[in-house]
Amino acid sequence: MESVVNPHDRFFKQVMSNPAMARDFVQNYLPADVVEHMDLASLELSTESFIDTALQAHHTDLLFTLKLHNGDDGLVYLLFEHKSYADRLVAFQLLRYLTRVWEHSLRQYDRLVAIVPVVVYHGEFDWQIKPGFRWLVQAPDAFLRYVPEFEYSLCDLTGMDDAEIRGEVVLRVTLQVFKHILHNDFGPRLADALSLLGDLSRQQTGLEYLQTLLRYVSVSARRITPQDLREAVDQAFPEGGELMATLAEQWVEQGLKQGMQQGLQQGLQQGMQQGMQQGMQQGMQQGLEQGRREGLLANIEFALELKFGVEGTLLLPGIYKISDLSVLRAVQQVVKTATSLDQVHAALQSLT
């Protein structure tokens, strides 16, 4: 699957691309008379992509194939609509997508297969748009016979009470976070959602999910700080401090890898522009070094704020002056393992 820039889309794909999660969602949120025809055990993530550049802003390109109980092939398409308002043209966007899938099915199966489009919405206001297509076309009634008509299955999280959110624990936590993340009272809601995870947070898969969830929250919630994250984790899990330290360390390591990759790309671009072998090697090296430094600085900053709050960021001006990558790596290691700001401050004095 292609990478998704929007953090809401990216988190949705990371979670819902798991067939078990998608199966759980289908069981709980699609109409029962539709689900009863589906062989959910056969549900698999499709490797096909039908989204062109013009459509990438509207769709997450998340498509599943499954068998029907009568032996036919079927397709389930899950769309995440992340806007803070209801998009009246979503049916038109879906229609463009559906035609591409049907073109594929003609080539693959020599027929048009069934597709169930699903829209998941979590804006600030209830979805007031009719879940169909024909009403979009403004024409006298006599012309409507020539207009395509279909409906999509709508999951309006905004209009649900938390008690109405169903499914296994990870799905419920995901949907509760989606429901509240655009609202000003999200901080207290986050702790309530995390508390549902319970012992799952102590398992590796649970820790990985929690890391993905908190990264999404940290970049997507309107009014939440690293301190809010720490407080939510502390409230939800007795081992909150240790858990956040583990997550911070993993985030730092991932950020470093990303920074190195960005640096390599920058170096390649600079080298290509110079158009000479020597320039390419020099550009790659310079870009790689700069990318590594930026990655280290960004993740040291994030880890300081995550672990020590605003007081931790007061150390940043001195850290920004460090150009030696070996020293920055040592600082990074200190921040990852330190249990107090005094330890970080003492290490900085000895290193610089």
C-alpha positions in Angstrom: 0.0 0.0 0.0 1.1 3.6 -0.6 2.1 5.7 2.3 -0.5 8.2 3.6 0.5 11.7 4.6 -2.6 12.6 6.6 -2.1 11.3 10.2 -5.8 10.2 10.6 -5.6 8.2 7.4 -2.3 6.7 8.3 -3.4 5.6 11.7 -6.6 4.1 10.3 -4.6 2.1 7.7 -2.2 0.9 10.3 -5.0 -0.5 12.5 -7.6 -1.5 10.0 -5.3 -3.2 7.5 -5.1 -6.0 10.0 -7.7 -8.5 8.7 -8.8 -9.4 12.3 -9.6 -5.8 13.0 -11.4 -5.4 9.7 -13.4 -8.6 10.4 -14.3 -7.3 13.9 -15.5 -4.0 12.3 -17.6 -5.7 9.7 -19.2 -8.0 12.2 -20.2 -5.0 14.4 -21.0 -2.2 12.1 -22.3 -3.5 8.8 -26.0 -4.4 8.4 -26.7 -7.9 9.7 -28.5 -8.9 6.4 -25.3 -8.1 4.5 -22.9 -9.8 7.0 -24.9 -13.0 7.0 -23.9 -13.7 3.4 -20.2 -13.1 4.0 -17.6 -15.8 4.8 -15.6 -13.6 7.2 -13.0 -16.2 7.8 -11.9 -15.7 4.1 -11.5 -11.9 4.5 -8.0 -10.8 3.2 -6.4 -7.5 2.5 -6.2 -6.9 -1.2 -2.8 -6.1 -2.7 -4.4 -4.2 -5.6 -4.5 -0.4 -5.6 -7.1 1.5 -7.6 -6.3 5.0 -6.5 -4.7 7.4 -8.9 -2.9 10.7 -7.9 -6.1 12.7 -8.3 -8.0 10.5 -5.8 -5.3 10.0 -3.1 -6.5 13.1 -1.2 -9.9 11.4 -0.7 -9.3 7.7 -0.1 -7.1 5.5 2.0 -7.2 2.8 -0.7 -8.0 0.1 1.9 -9.7 -2.8 0.2 -10.5 -6.4 1.3 -11.5 -9.5 -0.6 -13.7 -12.2 0.9 -15.8 -15.1 -0.2 -19.6 -15.3 0.1 -21.3 -18.3 1.5 -22.6 -19.2 -1.9 -19.0 -19.6 -3.2 -18.8 -16.3 -5.1 -16.0 -13.8 -4.7 -16.8 -10.5 -3.0 -15.1 -7.3 -2.2 -15.4 -5.1 0.9 -14.1 -1.6 0.7 -13.5 0.4 3.9 -13.1 4.2 3.6 -12.0 6.5 6.3 -13.4 10.0 6.0 -11.4 12.2 8.4 -12.8 15.7 7.7 -14.3 17.7 10.5 -17.4 18.3 8.4 -19.6 15.9 6.5 -18.5 15.8 2.8 -21.6 15.8 0.6 -19.6 14.6 -2.4 -18.3 11.4 -0.7 -20.7 9.3 -2.8 -19.2 10.7 -6.0 -15.7 10.0 -4.7 -16.8 6.4 -4.0 -18.3 6.0 -7.4 -15.0 6.9 -9.1 -13.3 4.3 -6.9 -16.0 1.6 -7.5 -15.7 1.9 -11.3 -11.9 1.2 -11.0 -12.6 -1.9 -8.9 -15.2 -3.1 -11.3 -12.8 -2.7 -14.2 -10.4 -4.9 -12.3 -13.1 -7.5 -11.6 -14.0 -7.7 -15.3 -10.3 -8.5 -16.1 -10.0 -10.9 -13.1 -13.3 -12.6 -13.0 -15.0 -11.6 -16.3 -17.9 -10.2 -14.3 -18.8 -7.4 -11.9 -18.5 -8.5 -8.3 -20.4 -7.1 -5.3 -18.7 -4.2 -3.5 -19.8 -2.8 -0.1 -18.5 0.7 0.4 -18.2 1.8 4.0 -17.6 5.3 5.3 -16.3 5.9 8.8 -16.8 9.4 10.0 -15.6 11.2 13.2 -16.1 14.9 12.7 -17.2 17.4 15.3 -20.9 17.4 14.2 -23.3 14.6 13.3 -23.3 13.4 9.7 -26.4 15.0 8.0 -25.7 13.8 4.4 -27.9 11.2 2.9 -25.8 8.0 2.3 -26.7 7.7 -1.4 -25.7 9.1 -4.8 -28.8 10.0 -6.9 -29.7 13.0 -4.8 -26.5 14.7 -5.8 -27.7 15.2 -9.3 -29.9 18.2 -9.7 -32.5 17.3 -12.5 -36.2 16.9 -13.0 -37.6 13.6 -11.7 -38.1 12.4 -15.3 -34.3 12.4 -15.7 -33.5 10.4 -12.5 -34.0 7.1 -14.3 -30.7 7.9 -16.1 -28.8 8.6 -12.9 -26.9 5.8 -11.1 -28.0 5.0 -7.6 -26.2 3.3 -4.7 -25.7 3.7 -1.0 -22.8 3.4 1.3 -22.8 2.0 4.8 -22.1 4.9 7.2 -20.5 4.5 10.6 -21.0 7.9 12.2 -18.9 7.8 15.4 -19.8 11.4 16.2 -23.4 10.4 16.7 -22.7 7.4 18.9 -22.5 7.2 22.7 -19.3 5.6 23.9 -21.5 2.7 25.2 -22.6 2.0 21.6 -19.1 1.5 20.4 -18.7 -2.3 20.0 -16.0 -4.8 19.1 -12.9 -6.3 20.6 -10.9 -4.1 22.9 -8.4 -2.7 20.3 -11.2 -1.8 17.9 -13.2 -0.1 20.7 -10.2 1.9 21.8 -9.4 3.0 18.2 -13.0 4.1 17.5 -13.3 5.9 20.8 -10.1 7.8 20.1 -11.3 8.7 16.6 -14.6 9.9 18.1 -13.1 12.3 20.6 -9.8 13.4 19.1 -11.1 16.5 17.5 -12.8 17.7 20.7 -11.4 20.0 23.4 -12.2 17.4 26.1 -10.1 14.7 24.5 -7.4 14.6 27.3 -9.7 13.0 30.0 -11.3 10.8 27.3 -7.9 9.4 26.3 -7.3 7.9 29.8 -10.7 6.3 29.7 -10.0 4.7 26.4 -6.6 3.5 27.3 -7.9 1.9 30.5 -9.8 -0.6 28.3 -6.5 -2.1 27.1 -5.7 -3.5 30.6 -3.2 -6.4 30.5 -2.9 -6.1 26.7 -0.5 -3.2 27.2 2.0 -5.7 28.8 2.1 -7.9 25.7 4.4 -7.1 22.8 1.5 -6.7 20.3 -0.3 -4.5 22.8 2.7 -2.3 23.4 3.1 -1.9 19.6 -0.5 -0.9 19.3 -0.2 1.5 22.2 2.9 3.1 20.6 1.1 3.5 17.3 -1.9 5.0 19.1 0.0 7.5 21.2 2.1 8.6 18.2 -1.1 9.3 16.4 -2.6 11.2 19.3 0.6 13.3 19.8 0.4 14.7 16.2 -3.4 14.8 15.7 -5.1 15.9 18.9 -5.7 19.6 18.9 -5.0 20.3 22.6 -2.8 17.7 24.1 0.7 17.9 25.4 3.3 15.3 26.3 2.3 16.0 29.9 -1.3 15.1 29.1 0.0 11.9 27.5 2.0 10.9 30.5 -1.0 11.7 32.8 -3.3 9.6 30.7 -0.9 6.6 30.7 -0.2 7.0 34.4 -4.0 7.0 35.1 -4.7 4.0 32.8 -1.7 1.8 33.8 0.1 1.5 37.2 3.4 1.0 35.4 2.8 4.3 33.4 6.2 5.9 34.0 8.1 2.8 32.9 5.8 2.3 29.9 6.3 5.9 28.7 10.0 5.5 29.0 9.9 2.4 26.8 7.7 4.1 24.3 9.9 7.2 24.2 13.0 5.1 23.6 11.3 3.3 20.7 10.1 6.6 19.2 13.6 8.0 19.4 15.1 5.0 17.6 12.4 5.1 14.9 12.9 8.9 14.4 16.7 8.4 14.0 16.1 5.8 11.3 13.7 8.1 9.5 16.2 11.0 9.8 19.0 8.9 8.3 16.7 7.9 5.4 15.8 11.5 4.8 19.4 12.5 4.9 20.3 9.9 2.3 17.5 11.1 0.0 18.6 14.7 0.4 22.2 13.6 -0.4 21.1 11.8 -3.5 19.1 14.8 -4.8 21.9 17.2 -4.2 24.4 14.8 -5.8 22.2 14.4 -8.9 21.8 18.2 -9.3 25.6 18.6 -9.2 25.8 16.1 -12.1 29.3 14.9 -11.2 30.4 11.7 -9.5 32.5 13.6 -7.0 29.7 16.0 -6.3 27.2 13.1 -5.9 29.4 11.4 -3.3 29.9 14.7 -1.5 26.2 15.6 -1.7 25.2 12.2 -0.4 27.6 12.4 2.5 26.6 15.9 3.4 22.9 15.2 3.1 23.3 12.0 5.2 25.2 13.8 7.9 22.6 16.6 8.0 19.8 14.2 8.1 21.3 12.2 10.9 21.8 15.4 12.9 18.3 16.7 12.3 16.9 13.2 13.2 18.9 13.1 16.5 17.9 16.7 17.5 14.3 16.2 16.7 14.1 13.0 18.7 16.1 14.3 21.6 13.7 17.2 21.8 10.7 14.9 21.7 12.1 12.6 24.3 13.0 15.5 26.6 9.5 16.9 26.4 7.9 13.5 26.7 9.8 12.4 29.8 10.4 15.7 31.6 7.9 18.2 30.2 8.6 21.9 29.7 11.6 21.8 32.1 13.2 19.3 29.8 13.0 21.6 26.8 15.0 24.3 28.6 18.1 22.2 27.9 17.5 22.4 24.1 19.4 25.7 23.3 22.6 24.1 24.4 22.0 20.9 22.7 21.2 22.6 19.4 24.8 24.0 19.4 26.3 20.5 19.3 27.4 19.6 15.7 29.4 16.5 16.6 27.2 13.5 15.8 29.0 11.2 18.3 28.2 13.7 21.0 24.6 13.9 20.0 24.3 10.2 20.0 25.7 10.1 23.5 23.1 12.8 24.5 20.4 10.8 23.0 21.4 7.7 25.0 21.5 9.7 28.2 18.0 11.1 27.6 16.7 7.6 26.9 18.0 6.1 30.1 17.9 9.1 32.5 15.4 9.1 35.3 15.9 12.8 36.2 16.8 16.1 34.6 19.8 16.3 36.9 21.3 13.2 35.3 20.8 14.8 31.8 22.3 18.1 32.9 25.3 16.5 34.5 25.9 14.4 31.4 25.7 17.4 29.1 28.3 19.2 31.2 30.7 16.3 30.9 30.0 15.8 27.2 30.3 19.4 26.1 
